[in-house]
Amino acid sequence: MNVQAGFPRQVRTASAARQRGAMVLALATGFALGSAAPSAGEWPQISLIRVLRGLTRPVHIHHAGDGSGRLFIVEQAGRIRVSRDGALLPVPFLDIVSRVSCCGERGLLSVAFPPGYASKRYFYVDYTNANGDTVISRFRLSFDPDAADPGSEQILLTIAQPYANHNGGQLAFGPDGYLYIGMGDGGSAGDPQNNAQNPASLLGKLLRIDVESGAAPYSVPASNPFAGRAGYRGEIWAFGLRNPWRFSFDRRTGDLYVGDVGQNQYEEVDFQPAGSSGGENFGWRIMEAGHCLTPDPCIQTGLVPPVFEYQHSSGCSVTGGFVYRGALYPRMQGVYFLADYCSGRLWALRRTGSSWQSAQLLDGTFAVSTFGEDEAGNIYMPDYNAGDVYRLTDPAVTAGYTYRVPAVAHNVGAGGTRWRTDVAVVNRSGLTATFSVAYASTDLQLTQLASLDTGGTVEWRNVLESLFGLAPTGNTAGRLEVVSDAPLAVTARSYSDGPQGTMGQDFRALTDSDALLPGRLGVLPQLRRGGGFYTNLGVVNLGTATCTVAVKAFDTSGSQVGGTRLFTVEGGRWVQQYDFLASVGAGNQDTAYATVEVLTPEGKAWAYAALIDSLTRDPTTIALVTP
C-alpha cells in the first residue's frame, strides 16, 4: 500500500516548518509528507487518505446530492452519522437503534436520497427489524438539515427473511429515478428454498420500484420486465443473485455493477449495461460465479455470466464499489473499484469495448464493508472494525487544482543580503488534501508529496531548505508549483535577510484563471522612478512552452516612454528586470504604468512589479490588472 511516510533521503528534518495542528505521518490525519511521486503506469497507484475516525461498524457511505458536500455514514446498529466539512457531527442524523436487529448480516444497512432531496426533505433506508425481516422505510427531515425526525417513519415494504443471513441491504436510485433494492436469497447455504430462481419471491433479486409517483406505498414501473406477468412479482428487475451486498450505477454511463457475495469458492461482479430492459438471470443457485453448482445437469441457457470473479484463496466476501468519475485522478477515470471484506484486497476493473481488464491494486488493507461516493465523484471506503473512513487517491498523477508561486529565491543579493521564500498552505476544503510541491529552476528540479487535514495549515519557512533540504549556501531562484486534489489557499513571501532584519513582498499563488492570454492586455499601475524610488518588473511563464511577452511603459498622458521590452521566458520559468523604467529608456517618471501583452500563440503568462524604496530597500508588490 502506498502510504506517505517519512522524508526522502536527501531531505533533512524540517525544523523550520511551522504547523498549526499536529503533524502525523503515514495514514493518520493531520499533515503528512512523503517521497516523490512514483512513475506513471497503466493502472492507478492507490494511496489511502484517512478522512474520518470515530465511527462504529460503518456499513454504507453516501451523499445527498443537495450541494452541501456532506457525507452520510450508516452505522450498522441503527444510526446515520453526518460528516460536514471533514468533521463528524456529534449528534446522529438518524437514530433508530431500538427498531433495528443487529448485527452479523443484519442491521441498518443503507440510506438513499431521492432526486431533488433538498426540496423534498425525505429519504429512504433499508434495515432489519426485530423479527429479522427487511424493512424499506421513508423518513423526513426535522427543522434541522442535519437531523431527521425518527417519528416520521413510513414503512413502504416489509420482506420476510427465513434465515439471519443474506439480507442484501443496498438501496440506490438509478438514473431513471426509480429505487433499486438488493435482496439476498434468504440465507442459510445453497439457497435451500431456491428463492433466487423463483419468480414469485422477492428474495435473491434486484428490485425496482417507483417511490416518487405519489402512489402508496409505491408503484411498480410499467417498464419492469415482469410487470403484470402471472406468477411473477412485478418488482423484480433482475434475479439469480445470492447476496448482492453492494451495487452501484456509473454516474456517467448509467451502467450497473453488482458485487454478489459467493458461497464456498468464488466471488463475482455482475454487470448490466445502461439501456437494459431488465430481466437478467445472473445464475445463482445454478452457478457460483462462472462455475456450475447445482442442480445436475447444469443448464446455463439464458444465464448472464459475471464480468469478474476470484477464488476464495484471495478472499471470502466481495464488496462492490463504484466507477470513479471524479475530476482529480486521470488514471482512475472509468475504473470500477471493488474489495474483499475478509482479505482487504482492492481490485480495479475496467471495460474496454466488449472485454474487461482487472488488476489487484492493494493487498490486505482492512475489513472493507462498503464503498461510498461524494458529490464530486471521490470514492471512499471504511475500515469496519476500526471505524475509520479513507479516500482513494492516485497522487502520482493528479489533474486537480494547480497553484504557482511565481518567485522563489534562495540566493545572495546586493549588499550581502540573503533572499529566501516562505510558503504557507491552508486547507478549508472540507476534505483531506493530497498535493505535490515541485520546485523548478534552470539548475534544479525538486518534488515532494504532502497531505493536509481539512482546517489545517502548514508553513515552510525558507522552503528550499526546510522542505527540499537545500544547503544554506545553495544559490537558486525559480518557481514553485503545488498540485492538489482539493482546493487550497497558497501564499508565499520572498524577502531579504540582512543585518537590519528582513524585508520582502508577498505573492498569492497563481492559478490558470490568472493567466494572461494572447489578445488580452494586462496593466501594471503605480510605477515610479526617481524621488527615492525605482521599480523592478517580473514576468512568469505559466505554460510549458517558451513564451514571448512585450512590456511597454506609458506616462500620465498615455504616451509611450522608452522602448518596448521583450521578455522571452522558458516554460515554467520567470525572469525579473531590475529598474524596469531605466532599462527601457523611460527616464524618471513620478507616475507611470506598463502594459503587458503575450505575443506567443497559446502562450500563458503573468507579470508583477515591485516598487522599491531606495533608502530602506523595502519592496511593495504591484499586482497585474486585466481591465
C-alpha positions in Angstrom: 0.0 0.0 0.0 1.4 3.4 -1.0 1.3 5.3 2.3 3.0 8.6 2.6 5.6 8.0 5.3 8.8 9.9 6.1 11.2 12.1 4.2 13.2 11.0 1.1 16.9 10.5 1.9 18.1 13.8 0.6 15.7 15.9 2.7 16.7 16.9 6.3 14.2 17.3 9.2 12.0 20.2 8.5 12.7 22.0 11.8 11.7 25.4 10.2 8.3 24.2 9.2 5.7 25.8 11.4 2.4 23.8 11.6 -0.8 24.8 13.3 -2.1 21.4 14.3 -0.3 18.1 14.7 1.9 16.6 12.0 1.3 12.9 11.7 3.0 10.7 9.1 1.5 7.8 7.1 -2.3 7.3 7.1 -3.0 9.4 10.2 -5.0 12.6 9.9 -3.2 15.9 10.0 -0.3 16.9 7.8 1.8 14.2 6.2 4.9 14.4 4.0 6.1 11.7 1.6 8.5 10.8 -1.1 8.4 11.9 -4.7 5.6 10.7 -6.9 6.0 7.2 -8.4 6.4 6.7 -12.1 3.2 6.6 -14.1 1.7 3.3 -15.1 -1.4 1.9 -16.8 -3.3 1.4 -13.5 -3.5 3.9 -10.7 -1.2 3.6 -7.7 -3.6 4.0 -4.9 -2.9 5.8 -1.7 -5.5 5.8 1.1 -6.0 9.1 3.0 -7.9 8.8 6.2 -10.6 11.4 6.4 -12.8 10.3 9.3 -12.4 8.5 12.6 -14.7 7.5 15.5 -17.4 5.5 13.7 -18.9 2.2 14.9 -19.4 -0.6 12.4 -19.7 1.6 9.3 -21.6 -0.2 6.5 -22.7 2.4 4.0 -21.4 5.8 2.8 -23.5 8.1 0.6 -24.1 11.8 -0.3 -27.5 13.6 -0.5 -26.9 15.3 -3.9 -28.0 18.6 -2.4 -24.8 20.6 -2.9 -24.0 20.5 0.8 -20.9 18.4 0.3 -21.9 16.3 3.3 -21.2 12.6 3.6 -23.8 10.3 5.4 -22.3 7.2 7.0 -24.6 4.4 8.1 -23.6 2.6 11.4 -25.0 -1.0 11.4 -26.6 -0.8 14.9 -29.1 1.8 13.6 -27.6 5.2 13.3 -26.7 7.5 10.4 -23.9 10.0 11.0 -23.0 13.1 9.1 -19.6 14.4 8.0 -19.7 18.1 7.3 -16.5 19.9 6.1 -14.5 16.9 7.0 -15.7 16.7 10.6 -18.0 14.0 12.1 -21.0 15.7 13.7 -21.6 14.6 17.3 -25.4 14.1 17.0 -26.6 11.4 14.6 -28.6 12.3 11.6 -31.0 9.4 12.4 -31.1 7.1 15.4 -33.4 4.0 15.2 -31.3 1.6 17.2 -34.4 0.5 19.1 -36.1 -0.7 15.9 -33.1 -2.5 14.4 -31.9 -6.1 14.8 -28.1 -6.1 14.7 -25.5 -7.4 13.8 -23.9 -10.2 11.7 -25.5 -9.6 8.3 -28.5 -7.7 9.9 -28.8 -4.1 10.9 -29.4 -0.6 9.4 -27.8 -1.4 6.0 -28.1 1.6 3.7 -29.6 5.1 3.0 -30.8 6.6 -0.3 -31.7 10.2 -1.1 -34.2 10.8 -3.9 -33.5 13.2 -6.8 -34.4 16.7 -5.6 -33.8 15.8 -1.9 -33.0 19.4 -1.0 -36.6 20.4 -1.6 -38.3 17.1 -0.8 -36.6 16.7 2.6 -37.2 13.0 2.9 -35.0 9.9 2.3 -35.2 6.1 2.4 -33.5 3.4 4.5 -33.1 -0.4 4.4 -32.9 -2.1 7.8 -33.6 -5.4 9.6 -36.5 -5.2 12.1 -36.8 -7.0 15.4 -38.4 -10.0 13.6 -35.4 -10.3 11.3 -37.3 -9.1 8.3 -36.2 -6.5 5.7 -37.9 -3.1 6.0 -37.8 -0.3 3.4 -38.9 3.0 5.0 -39.2 6.7 4.3 -38.1 9.3 6.9 -38.4 13.0 6.8 -36.2 15.8 8.0 -36.8 17.8 11.1 -36.3 21.6 11.0 -32.5 20.9 11.3 -31.0 19.8 7.9 -28.5 17.7 9.9 -31.2 15.8 11.8 -34.1 13.6 10.7 -37.3 13.0 12.5 -37.3 9.4 13.8 -41.0 9.7 14.4 -41.8 10.3 10.7 -41.2 6.8 9.5 -43.4 5.4 6.7 -42.9 1.7 6.1 -43.2 1.0 2.3 -42.2 -2.6 2.1 -41.5 -5.5 4.5 -39.9 -8.7 3.2 -39.9 -11.8 5.4 -36.4 -13.4 5.8 -36.3 -17.1 6.5 -32.8 -17.0 7.9 -30.5 -14.5 9.6 -28.0 -14.1 6.7 -28.1 -12.9 3.1 -30.2 -9.8 3.7 -28.7 -7.9 0.8 -29.4 -4.3 2.1 -28.4 -1.9 -0.7 -30.8 0.9 -1.7 -29.9 3.2 -4.7 -31.8 5.5 -7.0 -31.0 4.7 -10.6 -30.5 7.2 -13.4 -34.2 6.6 -14.3 -35.3 7.9 -10.9 -36.6 4.5 -9.6 -35.5 3.0 -6.4 -33.4 -0.2 -6.7 -33.2 -2.7 -3.8 -30.7 -5.5 -3.4 -32.2 -8.6 -1.8 -30.3 -11.7 -0.8 -31.6 -15.3 -1.3 -33.0 -15.6 2.3 -29.9 -17.2 3.8 -28.7 -20.5 5.1 -26.4 -22.1 2.5 -27.0 -23.2 -1.1 -30.4 -21.3 -1.3 -32.4 -24.3 0.1 -35.7 -22.7 -0.9 -34.5 -21.9 -4.4 -35.6 -18.3 -3.9 -33.1 -16.7 -6.3 -34.7 -18.6 -9.3 -38.3 -18.4 -8.0 -40.1 -15.6 -9.9 -42.8 -15.4 -7.2 -40.3 -14.5 -4.5 -38.6 -11.1 -3.9 -35.5 -12.9 -2.4 -32.4 -13.3 -4.4 -33.3 -10.4 -6.7 -32.6 -6.9 -7.6 -35.9 -5.0 -7.3 -37.0 -1.8 -9.0 -39.9 0.3 -7.6 -41.3 3.8 -8.0 -41.5 5.5 -4.6 -41.8 9.0 -6.0 -45.0 8.8 -8.0 -47.3 9.5 -5.1 -48.8 6.1 -5.1 -49.0 4.5 -1.7 -46.9 2.8 -0.6 -45.2 2.5 -4.0 -45.9 1.5 -7.6 -44.3 -1.0 -10.0 -43.0 0.7 -13.1 -44.8 -0.5 -16.2 -41.4 -0.9 -17.9 -40.3 -3.6 -15.4 -39.6 -6.8 -17.2 -42.2 -8.9 -15.4 -44.8 -6.2 -14.6 -48.3 -7.7 -15.0 -47.0 -11.2 -15.7 -48.8 -14.1 -13.9 -46.6 -15.9 -11.4 -44.0 -13.2 -11.2 -43.5 -10.4 -8.7 -43.6 -7.2 -10.8 -41.0 -5.5 -8.6 -38.3 -7.9 -9.9 -35.7 -6.2 -12.1 -33.1 -9.0 -12.2 -32.7 -12.3 -10.5 -30.3 -15.2 -9.8 -28.4 -13.4 -7.0 -27.1 -14.9 -3.8 -26.4 -11.8 -1.7 -25.9 -8.5 -3.7 -24.5 -6.7 -0.8 -23.3 -3.6 -2.7 -24.2 -2.4 -6.2 -23.8 1.0 -7.9 -24.5 2.9 -11.1 -21.8 4.5 -13.1 -22.9 8.2 -12.8 -21.7 8.9 -16.3 -22.9 6.0 -18.4 -25.7 4.5 -16.2 -24.2 1.1 -16.3 -24.9 -1.1 -13.3 -22.3 -3.1 -11.3 -23.3 -5.7 -8.7 -21.0 -7.3 -6.2 -22.7 -10.6 -5.4 -21.2 -12.5 -2.5 -20.4 -16.1 -3.2 -20.6 -19.3 -1.2 -17.6 -21.5 -0.7 -15.3 -21.0 -3.7 -15.9 -17.8 -5.8 -16.9 -14.2 -5.5 -18.3 -12.3 -8.5 -19.1 -8.9 -10.1 -22.1 -8.8 -12.4 -22.8 -6.2 -15.0 -25.9 -4.7 -16.6 -25.3 -2.2 -19.4 -27.3 1.1 -19.4 -30.3 0.7 -21.6 -31.0 -2.8 -20.5 -34.7 -3.7 -20.3 -34.0 -5.8 -17.2 -34.8 -9.5 -16.6 -31.2 -10.7 -16.5 -30.6 -14.0 -14.7 -27.2 -13.9 -13.0 -27.2 -17.6 -12.4 -27.4 -18.4 -8.6 -28.1 -21.2 -7.5 -27.4 -22.9 -10.7 -24.0 -21.3 -10.8 -21.5 -19.9 -8.3 -19.9 -17.1 -10.4 -18.9 -18.8 -13.7 -19.0 -22.4 -12.3 -21.7 -25.0 -12.1 -23.0 -25.5 -8.6 -26.4 -27.2 -8.7 -28.6 -28.8 -9.9 -27.3 -31.5 -12.1 -27.4 -31.2 -15.1 -26.2 -27.6 -15.0 -28.3 -25.8 -17.7 -26.7 -22.4 -18.4 -29.0 -21.3 -21.2 -30.1 -17.7 -20.7 -27.7 -17.1 -17.8 -25.6 -13.9 -17.7 -22.0 -14.8 -16.5 -20.1 -12.4 -14.3 -17.6 -10.0 -15.7 -15.1 -10.6 -12.9 -14.6 -13.4 -10.3 -11.9 -14.5 -7.9 -11.4 -17.6 -5.8 -11.5 -17.8 -2.0 -7.8 -18.1 -1.9 -7.9 -14.3 -2.4 -10.8 -13.6 0.0 -14.2 -14.7 1.1 -16.8 -11.9 0.6 -16.8 -9.3 -2.3 -17.7 -5.7 -1.5 -18.8 -3.9 -4.7 -17.7 -0.4 -5.2 -18.0 2.5 -7.7 -16.7 3.6 -11.1 -14.5 6.7 -10.5 -15.9 9.8 -12.2 -14.2 12.5 -10.3 -12.0 15.2 -11.9 -8.8 14.7 -10.0 -7.1 11.5 -11.0 -6.9 10.7 -14.7 -5.7 7.1 -14.2 -8.7 6.3 -12.0 -11.2 7.6 -14.6 -13.6 5.0 -15.7 -12.2 2.4 -13.3 -14.5 0.3 -11.1 -13.1 -0.4 -7.7 -14.1 -3.4 -5.5 -12.6 -5.1 -2.5 -12.8 -8.2 -0.3 -14.1 -7.8 3.2 -12.1 -10.7 4.6 -8.7 -10.2 2.9 -8.8 -6.4 2.4 -7.6 -6.8 -1.2 -8.5 -4.0 -3.5 -9.1 -4.6 -7.2 -9.7 -2.4 -10.2 -11.9 -3.4 -13.1 -12.1 -1.6 -16.5 -14.3 -2.2 -19.5 -12.6 -1.8 -22.9 -15.2 -2.4 -25.7 -16.6 -5.9 -25.1 -13.6 -7.0 -23.0 -12.6 -6.5 -19.4 -9.3 -5.8 -17.7 -8.6 -6.2 -14.0 -5.7 -5.6 -11.6 -5.1 -6.0 -7.9 -4.0 -2.7 -6.5 -3.7 -3.2 -2.7 -3.2 -6.3 -0.6 -4.5 -6.8 2.9 -5.7 -3.3 3.9 -8.6 -3.8 6.3 -12.2 -5.0 6.6 -13.8 -3.1 3.7 -17.5 -3.3 4.4 -18.6 -0.8 1.7 -17.6 1.9 -0.7 -19.0 5.4 -0.9 -19.1 8.3 -3.4 -19.3 12.0 -2.7 -20.9 14.7 -4.9 -17.6 15.4 -6.6 -17.1 11.7 -7.6 -14.4 10.9 -5.0 -14.5 7.4 -3.7 -14.3 6.3 -0.1 -14.1 3.0 1.8 -14.2 2.3 5.5 -12.5 0.0 7.9 -15.4 -1.8 9.5 -13.5 -2.8 12.6 -11.6 0.4 13.3 -14.4 2.8 12.4 -12.2 4.9 10.0 -13.0 6.1 6.6 -10.5 6.5 3.8 -10.5 8.3 0.5 -8.9 6.7 -2.6 -6.3 8.8 -4.3 -3.7 8.4 -7.1 -1.3 11.2 -6.1 1.3 10.1 -8.7 -0.8 11.6 -11.5 -3.2 14.3 -10.4 -5.4 16.5 -12.5 -6.7 18.8 -9.8 -6.0 22.3 -8.5 -2.7 23.9 -9.6 -1.1 26.8 -7.8 2.1 28.5 -8.9 4.3 30.7 -6.7 6.0 33.0 -9.3 9.2 33.9 -7.4 11.0 31.6 -5.1 14.5 32.6 -4.1 17.5 31.2 -2.2 20.4 33.4 -3.2 22.6 36.3 -2.3 21.5 39.8 -3.3 23.1 43.2 -3.3 24.9 44.3 -0.2 25.3 40.7 1.1 21.6 40.2 1.7 20.2 36.7 1.5 17.0 36.2 -0.3 14.7 33.5 1.0 11.0 32.4 0.4 8.4 31.1 2.9 5.4 29.2 1.7 2.1 28.6 3.5 -0.8 26.3 2.7 -4.2 26.4 4.2 -6.9 23.7 3.7 -10.5 24.8 4.2 -11.9 22.4 1.5 -13.8 20.1 3.8 -11.6 17.2 2.6 -8.1 15.9 3.4 -5.9 17.3 0.6 -3.2 15.3 -1.1 -0.8 17.5 -3.0 2.6 17.7 -4.7 5.1 20.6 -4.2 7.5 21.0 -7.1 10.3 23.5 -7.4 11.8 24.2 -10.8 14.7 26.4 -11.9 17.4 26.3 -14.6 19.5 24.1 -12.3 17.1 22.2 -10.0 14.0 20.0 -10.2 12.7 19.0 -6.8 9.4 17.4 -5.8 7.7 16.4 -2.5 4.3 14.9 -1.7 2.2 16.0 1.2 -1.3 15.7 2.7 -3.1 18.2 4.9 -6.2 17.7 7.0 -9.2 19.9 6.4 -9.0 23.1 8.6 -5.2 22.6 8.9 -2.3 24.8 7.8 1.5 24.3 7.3 4.1 26.9 6.7 7.6 26.1 5.4 10.0 28.9 6.5 12.8 29.1 4.0 11.0 26.5 1.9 14.0 25.4 -0.2 15.9 24.4 2.9 13.1 23.2 5.2 11.1 21.2 2.6 13.7 20.3 0.0 16.9 20.1 2.0 18.9 22.7 0.0 22.1 23.6 1.8 22.3 27.1 3.3 24.9 28.1 0.8 22.8 27.0 -2.2 22.1 29.6 -4.8 19.0 29.3 -6.9 15.8 31.1 -8.0 12.8 29.6 -9.7 9.1 28.8 -9.4 7.1 26.6 -7.1 4.1 24.6 -8.2 1.5 23.0 -5.9 -0.9 20.4 -7.4 -3.7 19.3 -5.1 -6.7 17.1 -5.2 -8.7 19.6 -3.2 -8.8 23.4 -3.3 -6.2 25.2 -1.1 -5.1 28.7 -0.2 -1.4 29.0 -1.1 0.7 32.1 -0.4 4.4 33.0 -0.3 6.7 35.7 1.0 10.1 36.4 -0.7 12.3 38.5 1.5 15.9 39.5 2.1 17.5 38.6 5.3 20.2 41.2 6.2 21.9 42.9 9.1 19.0 45.2 9.6 16.4 42.5 9.6 14.1 41.2 6.9 12.1 42.9 4.2 10.2 41.4 1.3 6.9 41.0 -0.6 4.0 38.6 -0.5 2.9 36.6 -3.5 -0.5 35.0 -3.9 -0.1 31.7 -5.7 -1.4 31.8 -9.2 -4.0 29.5 -10.9 -4.7 29.0 -14.6 -7.6 31.5 -14.3 -5.0 34.2 -13.5 -3.1 33.6 -16.8 -2.8 36.5 -19.3 -3.6 35.1 -22.7 -2.9 36.4 -26.2 -5.2 39.1 -27.3 -5.8 40.5 -23.8 -3.8 43.4 -22.3 -2.6 43.4 -18.7 -1.7 46.6 -16.9 0.8 47.3 -14.1 0.0 50.6 -12.5 1.8 52.9 -10.0 5.3 52.5 -11.5 7.8 55.1 -10.3 11.4 56.1 -10.9 13.1 59.0 -9.1 12.4 60.7 -5.8 14.0 57.8 -3.9 12.1 55.0 -5.7 12.6 52.6 -8.6 10.5 49.7 -10.0 11.5 46.1 -10.7 9.3 44.1 -13.0 8.9 40.3 -13.3 7.4 38.1 -16.0 6.2 34.5 -15.3 5.5 31.8 -17.9 2.6 29.8 -16.7 2.7 27.5 -19.7 5.1 24.7 -20.7 6.4 26.1 -24.0 8.7 29.1 -24.4 6.7 32.4 -24.4 7.5 35.9 -25.5 5.9 38.8 -23.7 6.0 42.5 -24.7 6.1 45.2 -22.0 5.7 48.9 -22.7 5.8 51.9 -20.3 3.4 54.9 -20.5 3.3 58.3 -18.8 0.3 60.1 -17.3 -0.8 61.4 -20.8 -0.9 57.8 -22.2 2.2 58.3 -24.4 4.7 55.5 -24.5 8.0 56.3 -22.9 11.1 54.5 -23.8 11.2 51.3 -26.0 9.4 48.0 -25.9 11.0 45.3 -23.7 10.6 41.8 -25.0 10.8 39.0 -22.4 11.4 35.5 -23.8 10.8 33.1 -20.9 11.1 29.3 -21.0 8.1 27.2 -19.9 7.5 27.3 -16.2 10.2 29.9 -15.6 10.3 33.5 -14.5 12.6 36.5 -15.1 12.9 39.8 -13.3 14.2 43.1 -14.7 15.9 45.4 -12.3 14.8 49.1 -12.5 12.5 48.5 -15.4 11.8 52.1 -16.4 15.5 52.8 -16.7 16.0 49.6 -18.8 13.6 50.8 -21.5 15.0 54.3 -21.5 11.9 55.9 -19.9 13.9 58.1 -17.5 12.4 59.3 -14.3 8.6 59.1 -14.0 6.7 60.2 -11.0 3.6 58.2 -12.1 3.6 55.7 -14.9 2.2 52.4 -15.9 3.1 49.4 -18.1 1.1 47.3 -20.5 1.8 43.5 -20.7 1.0 41.6 -23.8 1.5 37.9 -24.7 2.9 37.6 -28.2 3.2 33.8 -28.5 0.1 32.0 -29.7 -1.3 29.7 -27.0 1.1 31.4 -24.5 0.1 31.9 -20.9 1.9 34.4 -18.7 1.6 36.7 -15.7 3.6 39.8 -14.6 4.1 41.7 -11.4 6.1 44.8 -10.3 7.8 45.8 -7.1 8.1 49.4 -6.1 11.4 49.7 -4.2 12.3 52.4 -1.6 15.9 53.2 -2.4 16.6 54.1 1.2 15.1 51.1 3.0 15.1 48.7 0.1 11.6 47.8 1.1 9.5 46.5 -1.8 5.8 46.9 -2.4 4.1 44.4 -4.6 2.1 45.7 -7.6 -0.4 43.2 -9.0 -1.2 42.8 -12.6 -4.6 44.1 -13.6 -6.6 42.9 -16.6 -9.2 45.6 -17.4 
